Amino acid sequence: MSKKVSIIIPVYNGSNYVKEAIDSALAQTYENKEIIVVNDGSNDEGATRECVLSYGDKVIYYEKENGGVSTALNLGIEKMTGDYFSWLSHDDLYYPNKLERQMDEIKKYDDHTILYSNIDMIDLNGNCFSTVIYDHELLMKKPDYALLRGDISGISLLIPKSAFDECGGFDTKLRCVQDYIKWFEFIKDYTFIHMPEVLAASRVHPKQVTLTSPKMITEGNWLWTYMTENYPKEKKIKYEGSEYVFYKEME
């Protein structure tokens, strides 16, 4: 029997976009999946709840007090029954072959592999205005650079549930960089493999956290400093020949 993938959709006041996200999850050509939607205490007079519950038993629904996306993701991870975790933000989209391609690709690697892909950037109306294509050759030679250079979109990932079992969930104290600090923990024992395909679409709109949160700059600066200081010296030298050149490459 094929392994199950759990698609986790955290949502807060997302009645405007969550239907498109759920539809894209349901449209996946990979059959052995579950869709878990976690309502993180939306205060939109029940609009988000009503939208999600309209899908009936096609999705698994949880609702909790507001605590930030980390808490919503952690609840989804706690409740998931799949072998793999796939994060879909409520305002983003998967292309129909996202899970099928990744579940086929993951067979080529060991159990400590995490996959990610290129993505499209879409506007409020779902129109693609840009495609983000990462340097596949570089990232296959130096896989950790995907993380250190910010080349990982969370919605493109396919992560073994075992990674969370071993490393724990997302840091609930962080509001903007909880994903990247978790990926940084993962690279100690897991290899990030880039797929040179476009498998998901990330929506740009005025209300997204990366544009509205006052913590984005402070947390982002802290994250970069933390990662570069705590990245093993031997890996810095292995990748660039010296620590000095490594830091120059990170500029």
Buried (B, 14 or more C-beta within 10 A) or exposed (E): EEBBBBBBBBBBBBBBBBBBBBEBBBEBEBEBBBBBBBBBBBEBEEBBBEBBBEBEEEBBBBBEEEBBBBBBBBBBBEBBEBBBBBBBBBBBBBBBBBBBBBBEBBEEEEEEBBBBBBBBBBEEEEEEEEEBEBBEEBBEEBBBBBBBBEBBBBBBBBBBBBBBEBEEBBBBEBBBBBBBBBBBBBBEEBBBBBBEBBBBBBBBEEEBBEEEEEEBEEBBEBBBEBBBEEBEEEBBEEBBEEEEEBEEBBE
